[in-house]
Amino acid sequence: MSAFQNVVVGLDLNNAAARRILGRACQLADPANIEVIHACDHLHHHHENYPVGSFRTSEELDAAVIDEADRFLSIICEPLGIERRKVLDGRTANVLHQYAADHADLVVIGSHGRHGLEILGGSTSNAVVHGTPCDVLAVHLPSNAEEVDAGGPYTRVLAAVDLSVEASQVMDHARRAADACGAELKLCHVSKHLQEARKNEDWKRLHTFAEGHGVAVDDIYELDGRTARAIHVLAREIEADLVVVGTHGKHGAQLVTGSTANAVLHGAHCDELSVRVRPAA
């Protein structure tokens, strides 16, 4: 079964990374429902003539760049049965934001899980998660390109919820992803209450929530500490290969205060599915 019906995958021209990202996308959707996009942000917008060189005009050079990218996508996509692909002009995050608005219920990208000072310079994965109007799957890529492999199927999905009225949206999408891959589904919540009575109340609410979504008591985890770190630690302990969190798609100045989806993404050692939650009616 497919967890998503209209999937847009953003790829660069790295062979190993592209294969891993597409392999993950194919676990959650049928190849016929996947469209692959490569964004070129260095095309010329004002063409000029070249007096010498391999190309007579910058327009000729742009055509060669697009053709090379399309050949790469063809080589990567066709063995997987993915027929739809496009090379578009613009920055990756902007292109995916705009394209996903009309074409997708899931965007898939690669992420190196950078953290600390590296975040200050921004990252494509962070920019895509914040502002994309649908779910985003960030596929974890080791920083060393030689360590990137195709990756096996998802076997253990960890849904992290905050027990708000919107938590059911996160859980529903986590369930769909787990069922599509035949994976185990685990559930966690990070308690911010210091008083034991309040913690016990959180546990009761979490237990009731889990029961309503068919999660066994042995698969529920009540955590303490900083949210992102607690989720990272648990994900490693239970060997989760996909963490599911909710995001409101905040961007711009709102990011200064941080968000759970952003914090979990940076520093994670597994894939993350950010569910675009909608305000409760």
C-alpha positions as a Markdown table, in Angstrom:
| # | Residue | x | y | z |
|---|---|---|---|---|
| 1 | Met | 0.0 | 0.0 | 0.0 |
| 2 | Ser | 1.1 | 3.6 | -0.5 |
| 3 | Ala | 1.2 | 6.2 | 2.3 |
| 4 | Phe | 1.1 | 9.1 | -0.1 |
| 5 | Gln | -0.4 | 9.6 | -3.5 |
| 6 | Asn | 1.5 | 12.6 | -5.0 |
| 7 | Val | 5.2 | 12.7 | -4.1 |
| 8 | Val | 7.7 | 15.2 | -5.3 |
| 9 | Val | 11.4 | 14.3 | -4.8 |
| 10 | Gly | 14.1 | 17.0 | -4.9 |
| 11 | Leu | 17.5 | 15.7 | -6.0 |
| 12 | Asp | 20.9 | 17.0 | -6.6 |
| 13 | Leu | 23.3 | 15.3 | -9.0 |
| 14 | Asn | 25.0 | 13.0 | -6.4 |
| 15 | Asn | 24.6 | 9.4 | -7.5 |
| 16 | Ala | 24.7 | 7.6 | -4.2 |
| 17 | Ala | 22.6 | 10.2 | -2.3 |
| 18 | Ala | 20.0 | 10.2 | -5.1 |
| 19 | Arg | 19.6 | 6.4 | -5.0 |
| 20 | Arg | 19.1 | 6.4 | -1.3 |
| 21 | Ile | 16.5 | 9.2 | -1.4 |
| 22 | Leu | 14.6 | 7.6 | -4.2 |
| 23 | Gly | 14.7 | 4.2 | -2.5 |
| 24 | Arg | 13.1 | 5.8 | 0.6 |
| 25 | Ala | 10.5 | 7.6 | -1.5 |
| 26 | Cys | 9.5 | 4.3 | -3.2 |
| 27 | Gln | 8.8 | 2.8 | 0.2 |
| 28 | Leu | 6.1 | 5.3 | 0.9 |
| 29 | Ala | 4.6 | 5.7 | -2.6 |
| 30 | Asp | 4.1 | 3.9 | -5.8 |
| 31 | Pro | 6.7 | 4.9 | -8.4 |
| 32 | Ala | 3.9 | 6.0 | -10.7 |
| 33 | Asn | 3.0 | 8.6 | -8.1 |
| 34 | Ile | 6.5 | 10.0 | -7.8 |
| 35 | Glu | 7.9 | 13.0 | -9.7 |
| 36 | Val | 11.6 | 13.9 | -9.5 |
| 37 | Ile | 12.8 | 17.5 | -9.6 |
| 38 | His | 16.3 | 18.9 | -10.0 |
| 39 | Ala | 16.6 | 22.7 | -9.4 |
| 40 | Cys | 19.3 | 24.6 | -11.2 |
| 41 | Asp | 20.1 | 27.9 | -9.5 |
| 42 | His | 22.9 | 28.9 | -11.8 |
| 43 | Leu | 21.1 | 29.3 | -15.1 |
| 44 | His | 21.5 | 32.6 | -16.9 |
| 45 | His | 18.5 | 34.9 | -16.9 |
| 46 | His | 20.0 | 37.4 | -19.3 |
| 47 | His | 21.7 | 35.6 | -22.3 |
| 48 | Glu | 24.9 | 36.9 | -23.9 |
| 49 | Asn | 27.2 | 35.9 | -26.7 |
| 50 | Tyr | 30.5 | 34.2 | -26.1 |
| 51 | Pro | 33.3 | 35.2 | -28.4 |
| 52 | Val | 35.4 | 32.1 | -27.6 |
| 53 | Gly | 34.8 | 28.7 | -26.0 |
| 54 | Ser | 32.7 | 25.6 | -26.4 |
| 55 | Phe | 29.4 | 27.5 | -26.4 |
| 56 | Arg | 28.4 | 30.4 | -28.7 |
| 57 | Thr | 25.9 | 31.8 | -26.2 |
| 58 | Ser | 25.0 | 31.4 | -22.5 |
| 59 | Glu | 21.6 | 30.1 | -23.8 |
| 60 | Glu | 23.5 | 27.2 | -25.4 |
| 61 | Leu | 25.3 | 26.6 | -22.1 |
| 62 | Asp | 22.0 | 26.6 | -20.2 |
| 63 | Ala | 20.6 | 24.0 | -22.6 |
| 64 | Ala | 23.6 | 21.8 | -22.1 |
| 65 | Val | 23.3 | 22.0 | -18.3 |
| 66 | Ile | 19.7 | 21.1 | -18.4 |
| 67 | Asp | 20.3 | 18.2 | -20.8 |
| 68 | Glu | 23.1 | 16.8 | -18.6 |
| 69 | Ala | 20.8 | 17.0 | -15.5 |
| 70 | Asp | 18.0 | 15.3 | -17.4 |
| 71 | Arg | 20.2 | 12.5 | -18.5 |
| 72 | Phe | 21.3 | 11.9 | -14.9 |
| 73 | Leu | 17.7 | 11.8 | -13.7 |
| 74 | Ser | 16.8 | 9.4 | -16.4 |
| 75 | Ile | 19.6 | 7.0 | -15.4 |
| 76 | Ile | 18.6 | 7.2 | -11.7 |
| 77 | Cys | 14.8 | 7.1 | -12.2 |
| 78 | Glu | 14.1 | 4.6 | -14.9 |
| 79 | Pro | 15.3 | 1.4 | -13.1 |
| 80 | Leu | 12.9 | 2.2 | -10.3 |
| 81 | Gly | 10.0 | 2.7 | -12.7 |
| 82 | Ile | 9.8 | 6.5 | -12.1 |
| 83 | Glu | 8.9 | 8.1 | -15.4 |
| 84 | Arg | 8.1 | 11.7 | -14.4 |
| 85 | Arg | 11.1 | 14.1 | -13.9 |
| 86 | Lys | 11.8 | 17.8 | -14.5 |
| 87 | Val | 14.8 | 20.2 | -14.4 |
| 88 | Leu | 13.6 | 23.6 | -13.2 |
| 89 | Asp | 15.2 | 27.0 | -12.8 |
| 90 | Gly | 15.6 | 28.3 | -9.2 |
| 91 | Arg | 16.8 | 27.6 | -5.7 |
| 92 | Thr | 15.8 | 24.1 | -4.5 |
| 93 | Ala | 13.7 | 25.2 | -1.5 |
| 94 | Asn | 11.8 | 27.9 | -3.5 |
| 95 | Val | 11.2 | 25.5 | -6.4 |
| 96 | Leu | 9.9 | 22.7 | -4.1 |
| 97 | His | 7.7 | 25.1 | -2.2 |
| 98 | Gln | 6.0 | 26.4 | -5.3 |
| 99 | Tyr | 5.8 | 23.0 | -7.1 |
| 100 | Ala | 4.5 | 21.2 | -4.0 |
| 101 | Ala | 1.7 | 23.7 | -3.6 |
| 102 | Asp | -0.1 | 22.3 | -6.6 |
| 103 | His | 1.4 | 18.9 | -7.1 |
| 104 | Ala | 2.2 | 17.1 | -3.8 |
| 105 | Asp | 1.1 | 15.7 | -0.5 |
| 106 | Leu | 4.8 | 14.7 | 0.3 |
| 107 | Val | 8.1 | 16.3 | -0.6 |
| 108 | Val | 11.3 | 14.1 | -0.2 |
| 109 | Ile | 14.8 | 15.6 | 0.2 |
| 110 | Gly | 18.1 | 14.6 | 1.6 |
| 111 | Ser | 19.6 | 15.9 | 4.8 |
| 112 | His | 23.0 | 15.7 | 6.4 |
| 113 | Gly | 21.5 | 16.4 | 9.9 |
| 114 | Arg | 23.8 | 19.3 | 10.6 |
| 115 | His | 23.6 | 21.0 | 13.9 |
| 116 | Gly | 25.1 | 23.8 | 16.0 |
| 117 | Leu | 26.7 | 26.7 | 14.3 |
| 118 | Glu | 26.2 | 25.1 | 10.9 |
| 119 | Ile | 22.5 | 25.9 | 11.2 |
| 120 | Leu | 23.1 | 29.6 | 11.2 |
| 121 | Gly | 24.1 | 29.5 | 7.6 |
| 122 | Gly | 20.8 | 27.7 | 6.8 |
| 123 | Ser | 20.4 | 24.4 | 5.0 |
| 124 | Thr | 18.2 | 23.3 | 2.1 |
| 125 | Ser | 16.5 | 20.7 | 4.2 |
| 126 | Asn | 15.6 | 23.2 | 6.9 |
| 127 | Ala | 14.3 | 25.7 | 4.3 |
| 128 | Val | 12.2 | 23.0 | 2.7 |
| 129 | Val | 10.7 | 21.8 | 6.0 |
| 130 | His | 9.7 | 25.3 | 6.9 |
| 131 | Gly | 7.4 | 26.8 | 4.3 |
| 132 | Thr | 6.4 | 23.7 | 2.3 |
| 133 | Pro | 2.6 | 23.3 | 2.4 |
| 134 | Cys | 2.7 | 19.5 | 2.8 |
| 135 | Asp | 4.6 | 16.7 | 4.6 |
| 136 | Val | 8.3 | 16.6 | 4.2 |
| 137 | Leu | 10.5 | 13.4 | 4.4 |
| 138 | Ala | 14.1 | 14.3 | 5.1 |
| 139 | Val | 16.3 | 11.3 | 4.3 |
| 140 | His | 19.4 | 11.2 | 6.5 |
| 141 | Leu | 22.7 | 11.2 | 4.5 |
| 142 | Pro | 26.1 | 10.6 | 6.1 |
| 143 | Ser | 28.5 | 13.5 | 5.8 |
| 144 | Asn | 31.0 | 11.2 | 4.1 |
| 145 | Ala | 29.6 | 10.5 | 0.6 |
| 146 | Glu | 31.4 | 7.1 | 0.6 |
| 147 | Glu | 29.2 | 5.9 | 3.5 |
| 148 | Val | 25.9 | 6.6 | 1.7 |
| 149 | Asp | 24.2 | 3.3 | 0.8 |
| 150 | Ala | 20.8 | 2.5 | -0.7 |
| 151 | Gly | 19.3 | 1.9 | 2.8 |
| 152 | Gly | 17.0 | -0.9 | 3.6 |
| 153 | Pro | 13.2 | -0.8 | 4.3 |
| 154 | Tyr | 11.9 | 1.1 | 7.3 |
| 155 | Thr | 11.5 | -1.3 | 10.2 |
| 156 | Arg | 10.8 | 0.9 | 13.2 |
| 157 | Val | 8.8 | 4.2 | 13.1 |
| 158 | Leu | 8.9 | 6.5 | 16.1 |
| 159 | Ala | 6.0 | 9.1 | 16.3 |
| 160 | Ala | 6.8 | 12.0 | 18.7 |
| 161 | Val | 3.6 | 13.8 | 19.8 |
| 162 | Asp | 2.9 | 16.7 | 22.1 |
| 163 | Leu | -0.7 | 15.6 | 23.2 |
| 164 | Ser | -2.2 | 18.7 | 21.6 |
| 165 | Val | -5.5 | 18.4 | 19.7 |
| 166 | Glu | -3.4 | 18.2 | 16.5 |
| 167 | Ala | -1.4 | 15.2 | 17.7 |
| 168 | Ser | -3.8 | 12.8 | 15.9 |
| 169 | Gln | -2.7 | 14.2 | 12.6 |
| 170 | Val | 0.9 | 13.3 | 13.3 |
| 171 | Met | -0.2 | 9.8 | 14.5 |
| 172 | Asp | -2.4 | 9.2 | 11.5 |
| 173 | His | 0.5 | 10.0 | 9.1 |
| 174 | Ala | 2.9 | 7.9 | 11.2 |
| 175 | Arg | 0.5 | 5.0 | 11.0 |
| 176 | Arg | 0.2 | 5.3 | 7.3 |
| 177 | Ala | 4.0 | 5.3 | 6.8 |
| 178 | Ala | 4.5 | 2.3 | 9.1 |
| 179 | Asp | 1.8 | 0.3 | 7.5 |
| 180 | Ala | 3.1 | 1.1 | 4.0 |
| 181 | Cys | 6.5 | -0.4 | 5.0 |
| 182 | Gly | 5.3 | -3.1 | 7.3 |
| 183 | Ala | 7.3 | -1.4 | 10.1 |
| 184 | Glu | 6.7 | -1.4 | 13.9 |
| 185 | Leu | 5.2 | 1.8 | 15.2 |
| 186 | Lys | 6.4 | 3.3 | 18.5 |
| 187 | Leu | 5.1 | 6.4 | 20.3 |
| 188 | Cys | 6.8 | 9.0 | 22.6 |
| 189 | His | 6.0 | 12.2 | 24.4 |
| 190 | Val | 8.5 | 14.5 | 26.2 |
| 191 | Ser | 7.1 | 15.8 | 29.5 |
| 192 | Lys | 8.0 | 19.3 | 30.4 |
| 193 | His | 6.4 | 19.1 | 33.9 |
| 194 | Leu | 8.6 | 18.9 | 37.0 |
| 195 | Gln | 5.9 | 17.8 | 39.4 |
| 196 | Glu | 5.3 | 14.1 | 39.6 |
| 197 | Ala | 1.5 | 14.5 | 39.7 |
| 198 | Arg | 1.6 | 16.4 | 36.4 |
| 199 | Lys | 3.9 | 13.8 | 34.8 |
| 200 | Asn | 1.5 | 11.1 | 35.9 |
| 201 | Glu | -1.3 | 13.0 | 34.3 |
| 202 | Asp | 0.7 | 13.2 | 31.0 |
| 203 | Trp | 1.3 | 9.5 | 31.1 |
| 204 | Lys | -2.4 | 8.8 | 31.5 |
| 205 | Arg | -3.2 | 11.1 | 28.6 |
| 206 | Leu | -0.5 | 9.5 | 26.5 |
| 207 | His | -1.8 | 6.0 | 27.3 |
| 208 | Thr | -5.3 | 6.9 | 26.3 |
| 209 | Phe | -4.1 | 8.6 | 23.1 |
| 210 | Ala | -2.0 | 5.5 | 22.2 |
| 211 | Glu | -4.9 | 3.1 | 22.9 |
| 212 | Gly | -7.1 | 5.2 | 20.6 |
| 213 | His | -4.5 | 4.7 | 17.8 |
| 214 | Gly | -3.9 | 1.0 | 18.4 |
| 215 | Val | -0.4 | 1.4 | 19.9 |
| 216 | Ala | 0.4 | -1.2 | 22.6 |
| 217 | Val | 1.5 | -0.1 | 26.1 |
| 218 | Asp | 5.0 | -1.6 | 25.6 |
| 219 | Asp | 5.5 | 0.7 | 22.6 |
| 220 | Ile | 4.8 | 3.9 | 24.5 |
| 221 | Tyr | 7.6 | 6.1 | 25.9 |
| 222 | Glu | 7.3 | 9.0 | 28.3 |
| 223 | Leu | 10.5 | 11.1 | 28.2 |
| 224 | Asp | 12.1 | 13.9 | 30.2 |
| 225 | Gly | 14.5 | 16.6 | 29.2 |
| 226 | Arg | 15.0 | 18.7 | 26.1 |
| 227 | Thr | 12.6 | 17.6 | 23.5 |
| 228 | Ala | 14.9 | 17.1 | 20.5 |
| 229 | Arg | 17.7 | 15.5 | 22.5 |
| 230 | Ala | 15.3 | 13.1 | 24.3 |
| 231 | Ile | 13.9 | 12.0 | 20.9 |
| 232 | His | 17.4 | 11.6 | 19.4 |
| 233 | Val | 18.5 | 9.4 | 22.4 |
| 234 | Leu | 15.3 | 7.2 | 22.3 |
| 235 | Ala | 15.5 | 6.8 | 18.5 |
| 236 | Arg | 19.0 | 5.5 | 18.8 |
| 237 | Glu | 18.1 | 3.2 | 21.8 |
| 238 | Ile | 15.2 | 1.5 | 20.0 |
| 239 | Glu | 17.0 | 1.7 | 16.6 |
| 240 | Ala | 14.3 | 3.7 | 14.9 |
| 241 | Asp | 14.9 | 4.5 | 11.2 |
| 242 | Leu | 12.1 | 7.0 | 10.9 |
| 243 | Val | 11.0 | 9.7 | 13.3 |
| 244 | Val | 7.7 | 11.4 | 12.7 |
| 245 | Val | 7.0 | 14.9 | 14.2 |
| 246 | Gly | 4.5 | 17.7 | 13.5 |
| 247 | Thr | 5.3 | 21.1 | 12.1 |
| 248 | His | 3.2 | 24.2 | 11.5 |
| 249 | Gly | 5.5 | 25.2 | 8.6 |
| 250 | Lys | 6.8 | 28.3 | 10.3 |
| 251 | His | 9.4 | 30.4 | 8.5 |
| 252 | Gly | 11.2 | 33.7 | 8.7 |
| 253 | Ala | 11.4 | 35.4 | 12.1 |
| 254 | Gln | 9.4 | 32.7 | 13.7 |
| 255 | Leu | 12.4 | 30.3 | 13.3 |
| 256 | Val | 14.4 | 32.4 | 15.8 |
| 257 | Thr | 12.6 | 30.7 | 18.7 |
| 258 | Gly | 13.2 | 27.3 | 17.1 |
| 259 | Ser | 10.7 | 24.4 | 16.5 |
| 260 | Thr | 10.6 | 20.8 | 17.4 |
| 261 | Ala | 10.7 | 19.7 | 13.7 |
| 262 | Asn | 13.8 | 21.8 | 13.1 |
| 263 | Ala | 15.5 | 20.7 | 16.3 |
| 264 | Val | 14.9 | 17.0 | 15.6 |
| 265 | Leu | 16.0 | 17.3 | 12.0 |
| 266 | His | 19.4 | 18.8 | 13.0 |
| 267 | Gly | 21.4 | 16.2 | 14.8 |
| 268 | Ala | 19.2 | 13.3 | 13.9 |
| 269 | His | 20.9 | 10.0 | 12.8 |
| 270 | Cys | 17.8 | 8.7 | 11.0 |
| 271 | Asp | 15.2 | 9.9 | 8.6 |
| 272 | Glu | 12.5 | 12.4 | 9.7 |
| 273 | Leu | 9.0 | 12.8 | 8.4 |
| 274 | Ser | 7.6 | 16.3 | 9.3 |
| 275 | Val | 3.9 | 16.3 | 9.2 |
| 276 | Arg | 2.3 | 19.6 | 8.2 |
| 277 | Val | -0.4 | 19.9 | 10.8 |
| 278 | Arg | -3.5 | 22.0 | 10.3 |
| 279 | Pro | -5.3 | 24.0 | 13.0 |
| 280 | Ala | -8.0 | 22.0 | 14.6 |
| 281 | Ala | -11.5 | 23.1 | 13.5 |
